[in-house]
Amino acid sequence: MFWPLGHLLSAQFGWRYALFWYAAIAVTTIPLNCFISDKSYWVWPDRAPIRSTQPLASTRRDVLICGIIYALATTGANCLNAGMSAHMIPVLIGLGLGVSTAVWITTMRGIGQSAARLCEIMFGRRVDPLEWVAPSPADNQAEILRSKKMLDKYSAYVGAEPYFTLVRQALGELVDGEHFFDVVAGDISYEVRYDLGWPLVVRGRAELMNQFQGYVGSIRLRSADGLIVNKADNGRVVVIEYDVHGTILATGASYENRFCSIIELENRKIARWRDYMDSHAAWTALTAKKN
């Protein structure tokens, strides 16, 4: 509707007067935007809440690439939109149409946009915005049950769960299994390049689980973050960098550390693991006096 209105105002009063009224109309929309509810969609009473999902862009590099792609796509779309708004009428006139006809044809673009928004308000309020990308309620329930069973199965290791979750996220579709211990090969070789009480080499899944029982008996992690993932040899080698944050249970001292782990995969399982960390940070936390 603003194409013919703007054309009429410009023809009758000049472009400065037309721009003044456009600005005034824009100002009047401010109160309308302030009253927009943040609960803009309807949720069916019998619909299970949609679970939050892990973002597909899990590393800083992935986030940066996705951000650049989004910025370029948005910039291109806005440039195209601005170009159509500024030049569509002259282009149509250049094709031989009269001024009035060109204006009315161009108006249809705005009418189409307004009609689409009206349909969104009328019918879209009953559609959850994540409905097409999130699992169905049945899938959610199944996922909840699987997660509960997994937590029950490995409840003795809950103190290291942030670490397990981060590693599983880093490996993604390269391995099979839900929990860290599910993606570990039975004959894994787990090597650490530091000597602070943990064996330099642990062989076998059973022994690794036994060592982690001792770990969670002395350290409780509250979070793990700062994940950086690099893949080599067609995904058969994965290098991850990450931070962990927790507490030394015996003293209550804060435990903050940084790690770099080199993971070798065979048959979609972790076959070999080589671990590096900030040994000084670990030693400082382990030797701190009791709070």
C-alpha beads as a LAMMPS data file, in Angstrom:
LAMMPS data file: protein, C-alpha beads

291 atoms
290 bonds

1 atom types
1 bond types

-500.0 500.0 xlo xhi
-500.0 500.0 ylo yhi
-500.0 500.0 zlo zhi

Masses

1 110.0

Atoms # bond

1 1 1 0.000 0.000 0.000
2 1 1 2.948 2.369 0.526
3 1 1 3.985 2.300 -3.135
4 1 1 0.876 4.167 -4.369
5 1 1 0.761 6.268 -1.184
6 1 1 4.381 7.325 -1.590
7 1 1 3.873 8.005 -5.292
8 1 1 0.808 10.143 -4.545
9 1 1 2.525 12.150 -1.797
10 1 1 5.611 12.720 -3.942
11 1 1 3.536 13.817 -6.935
12 1 1 1.312 16.169 -4.954
13 1 1 3.683 17.645 -2.356
14 1 1 7.230 16.738 -3.390
15 1 1 9.679 14.106 -2.209
16 1 1 10.697 15.972 0.986
17 1 1 7.103 16.037 2.231
18 1 1 6.684 12.368 1.290
19 1 1 9.821 11.403 3.239
20 1 1 8.551 13.371 6.254
21 1 1 5.334 11.333 6.328
22 1 1 7.219 8.087 5.876
23 1 1 9.349 9.021 8.897
24 1 1 6.249 9.923 10.913
25 1 1 4.627 6.573 10.090
26 1 1 7.813 4.751 11.115
27 1 1 7.864 6.584 14.463
28 1 1 4.269 5.555 15.185
29 1 1 5.261 1.883 14.930
30 1 1 7.566 2.150 17.959
31 1 1 4.754 1.728 20.541
32 1 1 3.402 -1.233 18.549
33 1 1 6.778 -2.963 18.686
34 1 1 7.041 -2.308 22.423
35 1 1 3.795 -4.203 23.018
36 1 1 4.781 -7.282 20.994
37 1 1 4.549 -10.307 23.249
38 1 1 7.484 -12.669 23.603
39 1 1 4.936 -15.509 23.716
40 1 1 3.885 -15.190 20.118
41 1 1 2.927 -18.772 19.346
42 1 1 0.334 -21.161 20.650
43 1 1 1.339 -24.404 22.292
44 1 1 -1.176 -27.203 22.301
45 1 1 -2.001 -28.208 25.895
46 1 1 -1.329 -31.886 25.199
47 1 1 1.959 -31.299 23.387
48 1 1 5.129 -32.282 25.179
49 1 1 7.697 -29.516 25.522
50 1 1 10.385 -29.560 22.876
51 1 1 13.743 -30.506 24.276
52 1 1 16.725 -28.319 23.692
53 1 1 19.184 -29.773 21.203
54 1 1 22.908 -29.409 20.882
55 1 1 23.876 -26.921 18.168
56 1 1 25.337 -28.468 15.030
57 1 1 28.082 -25.846 15.070
58 1 1 29.923 -27.114 18.138
59 1 1 33.404 -25.647 17.632
60 1 1 34.596 -22.056 17.402
61 1 1 35.622 -22.607 13.793
62 1 1 32.175 -23.961 12.887
63 1 1 30.451 -21.045 14.644
64 1 1 32.684 -18.555 12.822
65 1 1 32.018 -20.144 9.419
66 1 1 28.256 -20.312 10.032
67 1 1 28.257 -16.697 11.212
68 1 1 30.075 -15.529 8.078
69 1 1 27.710 -17.485 5.810
70 1 1 24.666 -16.069 7.612
71 1 1 26.039 -12.510 7.413
72 1 1 26.754 -12.855 3.680
73 1 1 23.315 -14.358 2.982
74 1 1 21.544 -11.635 4.978
75 1 1 23.590 -8.874 3.338
76 1 1 22.863 -10.252 -0.133
77 1 1 19.139 -10.573 0.559
78 1 1 18.930 -7.023 1.927
79 1 1 20.894 -5.613 -1.026
80 1 1 18.505 -7.373 -3.403
81 1 1 15.508 -6.096 -1.444
82 1 1 16.829 -2.528 -1.411
83 1 1 17.609 -2.706 -5.121
84 1 1 14.098 -3.895 -5.952
85 1 1 12.565 -1.137 -3.830
86 1 1 14.637 1.589 -5.461
87 1 1 14.680 0.434 -9.076
88 1 1 11.645 -1.741 -9.714
89 1 1 9.449 1.106 -10.977
90 1 1 12.119 2.541 -13.345
91 1 1 12.842 -0.970 -14.626
92 1 1 9.161 -1.581 -15.410
93 1 1 8.868 1.844 -17.059
94 1 1 11.963 1.034 -19.091
95 1 1 10.199 -2.137 -20.290
96 1 1 7.455 0.023 -21.768
97 1 1 4.856 0.217 -19.013
98 1 1 3.190 3.458 -18.014
99 1 1 4.042 5.087 -14.690
100 1 1 0.702 4.258 -13.069
101 1 1 0.820 0.644 -14.271
102 1 1 4.403 0.223 -13.048
103 1 1 3.458 1.595 -9.629
104 1 1 0.461 -0.713 -9.262
105 1 1 2.420 -3.779 -10.373
106 1 1 5.167 -2.918 -7.900
107 1 1 2.491 -2.531 -5.223
108 1 1 1.655 -6.230 -5.546
109 1 1 4.980 -7.077 -3.899
110 1 1 3.968 -5.219 -0.764
111 1 1 0.478 -6.693 -0.848
112 1 1 1.971 -10.175 -1.066
113 1 1 4.227 -9.504 1.926
114 1 1 1.331 -8.140 3.983
115 1 1 -0.891 -11.090 3.029
116 1 1 1.843 -13.538 4.045
117 1 1 2.228 -11.851 7.435
118 1 1 -1.540 -11.884 7.937
119 1 1 -1.634 -15.630 7.231
120 1 1 1.263 -16.125 9.649
121 1 1 -0.659 -14.320 12.395
122 1 1 -3.942 -16.103 11.662
123 1 1 -2.661 -19.648 11.225
124 1 1 0.965 -19.671 12.339
125 1 1 0.172 -18.980 15.989
126 1 1 -0.748 -22.641 16.378
127 1 1 2.547 -23.816 14.937
128 1 1 5.568 -24.127 17.183
129 1 1 8.522 -22.378 15.470
130 1 1 10.767 -25.373 16.213
131 1 1 8.242 -27.971 15.150
132 1 1 9.909 -28.756 11.840
133 1 1 13.427 -29.080 13.212
134 1 1 12.831 -30.654 16.622
135 1 1 11.803 -34.231 17.394
136 1 1 8.175 -35.178 17.860
137 1 1 6.761 -35.670 21.384
138 1 1 7.187 -39.428 20.965
139 1 1 10.815 -38.945 20.001
140 1 1 11.276 -36.628 22.983
141 1 1 9.855 -39.224 25.351
142 1 1 12.066 -41.943 23.906
143 1 1 15.108 -39.685 24.223
144 1 1 14.249 -38.920 27.859
145 1 1 13.953 -42.631 28.624
146 1 1 17.265 -43.400 26.883
147 1 1 19.006 -40.599 28.775
148 1 1 17.601 -41.808 32.096
149 1 1 18.739 -45.370 31.433
150 1 1 22.185 -44.126 30.436
151 1 1 22.497 -42.010 33.596
152 1 1 21.361 -44.924 35.736
153 1 1 23.879 -47.211 34.038
154 1 1 26.780 -44.832 34.678
155 1 1 25.499 -43.122 37.840
156 1 1 28.766 -43.891 39.648
157 1 1 30.572 -41.551 37.232
158 1 1 28.274 -38.526 37.488
159 1 1 31.138 -36.417 38.841
160 1 1 32.832 -36.550 35.425
161 1 1 29.664 -36.272 33.313
162 1 1 30.535 -32.820 31.846
163 1 1 33.768 -34.301 30.495
164 1 1 31.998 -37.363 29.054
165 1 1 29.336 -35.194 27.413
166 1 1 31.893 -32.863 25.850
167 1 1 33.937 -35.740 24.390
168 1 1 30.824 -37.402 22.991
169 1 1 29.766 -34.127 21.414
170 1 1 33.206 -33.636 19.881
171 1 1 33.189 -37.064 18.209
172 1 1 29.668 -36.680 16.849
173 1 1 28.789 -39.136 14.072
174 1 1 32.289 -40.581 13.905
175 1 1 31.516 -43.142 16.624
176 1 1 28.618 -45.336 17.724
177 1 1 27.179 -45.151 21.226
178 1 1 25.542 -42.606 23.497
179 1 1 27.893 -42.383 26.480
180 1 1 31.671 -41.952 26.579
181 1 1 32.143 -45.514 27.824
182 1 1 29.901 -46.807 25.011
183 1 1 32.254 -45.389 22.352
184 1 1 35.415 -46.779 23.960
185 1 1 36.910 -49.924 22.436
186 1 1 37.297 -52.935 24.706
187 1 1 41.071 -52.925 24.252
188 1 1 41.580 -49.151 24.346
189 1 1 44.998 -47.731 25.137
190 1 1 44.490 -44.573 27.228
191 1 1 47.787 -42.741 27.705
192 1 1 48.447 -39.561 29.688
193 1 1 51.566 -37.422 29.296
194 1 1 51.744 -36.324 32.936
195 1 1 52.427 -38.043 36.266
196 1 1 49.989 -36.868 38.931
197 1 1 48.581 -40.109 40.298
198 1 1 46.839 -41.378 37.170
199 1 1 48.597 -44.343 35.478
200 1 1 50.638 -43.290 32.482
201 1 1 48.919 -45.964 30.363
202 1 1 45.566 -47.616 31.026
203 1 1 44.722 -50.627 28.880
204 1 1 41.186 -51.881 28.366
205 1 1 37.751 -50.422 28.896
206 1 1 37.190 -52.145 32.253
207 1 1 40.399 -50.739 33.726
208 1 1 39.604 -47.273 32.345
209 1 1 36.212 -47.334 34.070
210 1 1 37.935 -48.384 37.287
211 1 1 40.361 -45.455 37.048
212 1 1 37.536 -42.994 36.477
213 1 1 35.831 -44.264 39.635
214 1 1 38.874 -43.108 41.519
215 1 1 38.834 -39.797 39.621
216 1 1 35.237 -38.935 40.558
217 1 1 36.046 -39.920 44.138
218 1 1 38.490 -37.019 44.360
219 1 1 37.291 -34.469 41.767
220 1 1 33.786 -33.369 40.824
221 1 1 33.403 -31.476 37.550
222 1 1 30.660 -28.910 37.206
223 1 1 31.295 -28.008 33.560
224 1 1 33.502 -28.548 30.521
225 1 1 33.737 -26.023 27.696
226 1 1 36.006 -24.167 25.271
227 1 1 35.855 -27.096 22.867
228 1 1 37.989 -26.949 19.730
229 1 1 37.873 -29.929 17.353
230 1 1 40.348 -30.722 14.579
231 1 1 40.094 -33.844 12.417
232 1 1 42.820 -35.593 10.434
233 1 1 43.325 -38.721 8.351
234 1 1 39.735 -38.648 7.044
235 1 1 38.297 -38.528 10.546
236 1 1 40.331 -41.420 11.913
237 1 1 42.252 -39.005 14.151
238 1 1 40.508 -36.305 16.181
239 1 1 42.332 -33.671 18.233
240 1 1 40.257 -31.850 20.839
241 1 1 41.127 -28.927 23.114
242 1 1 38.886 -28.056 26.047
243 1 1 38.674 -26.656 29.577
244 1 1 37.221 -28.307 32.680
245 1 1 35.934 -26.633 35.845
246 1 1 35.282 -28.383 39.113
247 1 1 36.133 -28.900 42.766
248 1 1 38.697 -30.972 44.682
249 1 1 36.440 -32.891 47.072
250 1 1 38.991 -33.370 49.851
251 1 1 39.778 -29.646 50.228
252 1 1 36.995 -27.794 48.426
253 1 1 39.615 -26.082 46.264
254 1 1 38.638 -24.907 42.808
255 1 1 39.889 -27.057 39.931
256 1 1 40.421 -25.288 36.607
257 1 1 42.397 -27.037 33.886
258 1 1 43.065 -27.119 30.157
259 1 1 43.499 -30.256 28.078
260 1 1 44.536 -31.386 24.618
261 1 1 43.586 -34.946 23.692
262 1 1 44.579 -36.902 20.585
263 1 1 42.027 -39.589 19.761
264 1 1 42.503 -42.406 17.253
265 1 1 39.403 -44.228 16.028
266 1 1 39.030 -47.764 14.710
267 1 1 35.753 -49.447 13.760
268 1 1 33.849 -46.385 15.034
269 1 1 35.306 -46.731 18.544
270 1 1 38.074 -44.961 20.474
271 1 1 41.079 -47.241 20.095
272 1 1 43.854 -44.973 21.398
273 1 1 43.837 -41.829 23.521
274 1 1 46.794 -39.566 24.316
275 1 1 46.192 -36.804 26.868
276 1 1 48.057 -33.556 27.616
277 1 1 47.078 -31.018 30.256
278 1 1 48.244 -28.006 32.263
279 1 1 50.091 -29.991 34.933
280 1 1 50.851 -26.881 36.988
281 1 1 47.157 -26.028 37.274
282 1 1 46.375 -29.572 38.396
283 1 1 49.218 -29.604 40.922
284 1 1 48.125 -26.226 42.345
285 1 1 44.572 -27.463 42.848
286 1 1 45.570 -30.845 44.288
287 1 1 48.037 -29.364 46.798
288 1 1 45.853 -26.448 47.900
289 1 1 45.044 -26.205 51.584
290 1 1 41.601 -27.171 52.801
291 1 1 39.107 -24.290 52.716

Bonds

1 1 1 2
2 1 2 3
3 1 3 4
4 1 4 5
5 1 5 6
6 1 6 7
7 1 7 8
8 1 8 9
9 1 9 10
10 1 10 11
11 1 11 12
12 1 12 13
13 1 13 14
14 1 14 15
15 1 15 16
16 1 16 17
17 1 17 18
18 1 18 19
19 1 19 20
20 1 20 21
21 1 21 22
22 1 22 23
23 1 23 24
24 1 24 25
25 1 25 26
26 1 26 27
27 1 27 28
28 1 28 29
29 1 29 30
30 1 30 31
31 1 31 32
32 1 32 33
33 1 33 34
34 1 34 35
35 1 35 36
36 1 36 37
37 1 37 38
38 1 38 39
39 1 39 40
40 1 40 41
41 1 41 42
42 1 42 43
43 1 43 44
44 1 44 45
45 1 45 46
46 1 46 47
47 1 47 48
48 1 48 49
49 1 49 50
50 1 50 51
51 1 51 52
52 1 52 53
53 1 53 54
54 1 54 55
55 1 55 56
56 1 56 57
57 1 57 58
58 1 58 59
59 1 59 60
60 1 60 61
61 1 61 62
62 1 62 63
63 1 63 64
64 1 64 65
65 1 65 66
66 1 66 67
67 1 67 68
68 1 68 69
69 1 69 70
70 1 70 71
71 1 71 72
72 1 72 73
73 1 73 74
74 1 74 75
75 1 75 76
76 1 76 77
77 1 77 78
78 1 78 79
79 1 79 80
80 1 80 81
81 1 81 82
82 1 82 83
83 1 83 84
84 1 84 85
85 1 85 86
86 1 86 87
87 1 87 88
88 1 88 89
89 1 89 90
90 1 90 91
91 1 91 92
92 1 92 93
93 1 93 94
94 1 94 95
95 1 95 96
96 1 96 97
97 1 97 98
98 1 98 99
99 1 99 100
100 1 100 101
101 1 101 102
102 1 102 103
103 1 103 104
104 1 104 105
105 1 105 106
106 1 106 107
107 1 107 108
108 1 108 109
109 1 109 110
110 1 110 111
111 1 111 112
112 1 112 113
113 1 113 114
114 1 114 115
115 1 115 116
116 1 116 117
117 1 117 118
118 1 118 119
119 1 119 120
120 1 120 121
121 1 121 122
122 1 122 123
123 1 123 124
124 1 124 125
125 1 125 126
126 1 126 127
127 1 127 128
128 1 128 129
129 1 129 130
130 1 130 131
131 1 131 132
132 1 132 133
133 1 133 134
134 1 134 135
135 1 135 136
136 1 136 137
137 1 137 138
138 1 138 139
139 1 139 140
140 1 140 141
141 1 141 142
142 1 142 143
143 1 143 144
144 1 144 145
145 1 145 146
146 1 146 147
147 1 147 148
148 1 148 149
149 1 149 150
150 1 150 151
151 1 151 152
152 1 152 153
153 1 153 154
154 1 154 155
155 1 155 156
156 1 156 157
157 1 157 158
158 1 158 159
159 1 159 160
160 1 160 161
161 1 161 162
162 1 162 163
163 1 163 164
164 1 164 165
165 1 165 166
166 1 166 167
167 1 167 168
168 1 168 169
169 1 169 170
170 1 170 171
171 1 171 172
172 1 172 173
173 1 173 174
174 1 174 175
175 1 175 176
176 1 176 177
177 1 177 178
178 1 178 179
179 1 179 180
180 1 180 181
181 1 181 182
182 1 182 183
183 1 183 184
184 1 184 185
185 1 185 186
186 1 186 187
187 1 187 188
188 1 188 189
189 1 189 190
190 1 190 191
191 1 191 192
192 1 192 193
193 1 193 194
194 1 194 195
195 1 195 196
196 1 196 197
197 1 197 198
198 1 198 199
199 1 199 200
200 1 200 201
201 1 201 202
202 1 202 203
203 1 203 204
204 1 204 205
205 1 205 206
206 1 206 207
207 1 207 208
208 1 208 209
209 1 209 210
210 1 210 211
211 1 211 212
212 1 212 213
213 1 213 214
214 1 214 215
215 1 215 216
216 1 216 217
217 1 217 218
218 1 218 219
219 1 219 220
220 1 220 221
221 1 221 222
222 1 222 223
223 1 223 224
224 1 224 225
225 1 225 226
226 1 226 227
227 1 227 228
228 1 228 229
229 1 229 230
230 1 230 231
231 1 231 232
232 1 232 233
233 1 233 234
234 1 234 235
235 1 235 236
236 1 236 237
237 1 237 238
238 1 238 239
239 1 239 240
240 1 240 241
241 1 241 242
242 1 242 243
243 1 243 244
244 1 244 245
245 1 245 246
246 1 246 247
247 1 247 248
248 1 248 249
249 1 249 250
250 1 250 251
251 1 251 252
252 1 252 253
253 1 253 254
254 1 254 255
255 1 255 256
256 1 256 257
257 1 257 258
258 1 258 259
259 1 259 260
260 1 260 261
261 1 261 262
262 1 262 263
263 1 263 264
264 1 264 265
265 1 265 266
266 1 266 267
267 1 267 268
268 1 268 269
269 1 269 270
270 1 270 271
271 1 271 272
272 1 272 273
273 1 273 274
274 1 274 275
275 1 275 276
276 1 276 277
277 1 277 278
278 1 278 279
279 1 279 280
280 1 280 281
281 1 281 282
282 1 282 283
283 1 283 284
284 1 284 285
285 1 285 286
286 1 286 287
287 1 287 288
288 1 288 289
289 1 289 290
290 1 290 291
